[in-house]
Amino acid sequence: MSDTIERIKCLIIGSGPAGYTAAIYAARADLKPVIYTGMQMGGQLTTTTEVDNFPGYPEGSDGTAMMEDFKKQAERFGTEVRFGVVTAVNLSDKVGGIHKVTVDASKEIEAETIIISTGATAKYLGLESEQRLIGGGVSACATCDGFFYKGQDVVVIGAGDTAAEEATYLSNICKKVTILVRKDYMRASKAMQHRVQKTENIEVMYNTELDEVLGDKVVEGVRVINNQTQEKQVIDVTGLFIAIGHKPNTEIFQDVLDMDEVGYLITQEKTTKTNLPGVFAAGDVQDKEYRQAVTAAGTGCMAALDAERYLGALE
Ligand code: NDP
């Protein structure tokens, strides 16, 4: 048995729309890409319901089914898809240098180029009661957990498209959905807000924040506070869905790659190049502005082209 460390030409970390699109292009360019999927194979779209805004799907598509299509297309051109999590990196700062990567804290591999498409993860508020009751009624994914609250009353926190979408989804399952919005307006798109407004069993409470999640082992209610009047009130609910945005998955690149104050990777203008040669970033991990599946796919394509050109220039 050989103890040689595996050398990969194009390693892709993360399996959302950015990662798979990078794989399709890299495979067709004969870069023999290997994808490590991360824990959430298929990425954030697998936790969403209907995806209606991805071109080429006139009737919309289920998020998980769409990601399965992405995967099949990447595999059709020879991408190797592996289930595993990259847990550490030792990246070269030299042009043509070899990057070392650890998978699942045990397997060492080497890569000539790396495309980082690790995406972003849902944020929580950080209250002790919220953290304690995750899995006991607190969730950040309505499509994953909404089913458990059939016919019950739930609260959604947030005011963006995710909150509006989650609330609309839950309104079809639950008896009543209350959205807590900390400002006096929602930032969700007009179309999403319209859907919320015309749904009878959704109530929006403005200027309202979560003060405490009530319950010992499971959620029995929430205490909320009006941030204008400081008035508190208890709402009896069994489920609490947090929909307040995401944070980029870049912990393993801290102090290695340039990132902004939130942790989004910084890429050079109009490219996917990071500050290290041969390391590229695509998708939500480097985009706090657009964060759409289609824009992620677009930057995935760019990253594969950037990797191909980088390797070509070394020859
Ligand atoms: P956003 O960053 O757009 O919104 C987060 C929301 O959470 C904001 O309204 C913010 O309030 C609120 N919030 C943040 N922190 C707190 C807190 N501590 N307490 C209470 N509220 C808080 O994130 P989204 O996940 O909604 O959307 C991310 C991106 O994905 C957007 O570009 C969106 O358009 C897109 N998206 C598109 C969808 C689609 O097209 N189908 C579906 C879902 C998302 P405040 O406004 O006060 O800052």
Boltz pocket constraint, residues with backbone or C-beta under 6 A from the ligand:
constraints:
  - pocket:
      binder: B
      contacts: [[A, 50], [A, 53], [A, 125], [A, 157], [A, 158], [A, 159], [A, 160], [A, 161], [A, 162], [A, 163], [A, 165], [A, 180], [A, 182], [A, 183], [A, 185], [A, 186], [A, 187], [A, 188], [A, 208], [A, 209], [A, 243], [A, 244], [A, 245], [A, 246], [A, 289], [A, 290], [A, 291], [A, 292]]
      max_distance: 6.0
